[in-house]
């Protein structure tokens, strides 16, 4: 069975965005960090995202995949292009009741847990899940659904904004499977879930 891996980036106080719903500044993320994440994405062939994450992430990387340079950066590196290639080869699934399916994009507009269970039971490599707390909280309560949490902690603290585990009502037992500290200040923590069946 495929593994379901939650991947999110947070601040030290566990916020996934500011109160306007966008990333915080500064965002210390370089090629070494991206290369490390690329290795994890190479183990997956499907990426399930909430609509805000999909709209913030996928068009940017599709620009890179076309060989273009997004307007908010001076250039892209080979490590960036590698991630763009990985993303282009993945099944992209959006959790949304308002967006329509399109070529290269599936949509979950109903029971998210049931859809993820079906994805896990199918053939293929790992499934990555990136979503906010409103979606994640009920999924953490589904026994055996989430196998790992890959959390990038940035050296920043925000006074407001959604927290990764905000609204969670389920106790989670986790085992630290891997940790990596980067010179730029980010820490990547990979946890496996415990006591789930």
Order of alpha helices (4+ residues) and beta strands (2+ residues): beta-alpha-beta-alpha-alpha-beta-beta-alpha-beta-alpha-beta-beta-beta
